[in-house]
Amino acid sequence: MAKPKPEKRAGKRVPWQLPASVSFRGSGRAQVELKNISSRGLFFFTQAKVEENSKLEIVLMMPPELPQFSCQWVCCQATVVRVEEDKPNQKIGVAAVIDRCEALPQI
């Protein structure tokens, strides 16, 4: 039986299944399906090809459980740390660490 992998997350993940807009360097912007988020990272599903260590820009609404940006639209700069293929659903799972995050102005 395989040993469980050690936990690498620095913050508690919050289930957050809303769409977000991600800008992939060199391949434009796409809508993605968030799975979860923390103050330091997030996980989403996409159909775009993504490589580890690539840089992303993500626009999303933060959940109320994250007090720094609770229920605000934010723009985050992130770095991909893991890519997983979900072959049955033809999606790619992407884990990214948030490098910088700024609240967007309300309109």
Buried (B, 14 or more C-beta within 10 A) or exposed (E): EEEEEEEEEEEEBBEBEEEBEBBBEEEEEBEBBBBBBBBBBBBBBBEEEBEEEBEBBBBBBBBEBBEEBEEBBBBBBBBBEBBEEEEEEEBBBBBBBBEEBEEEEEE
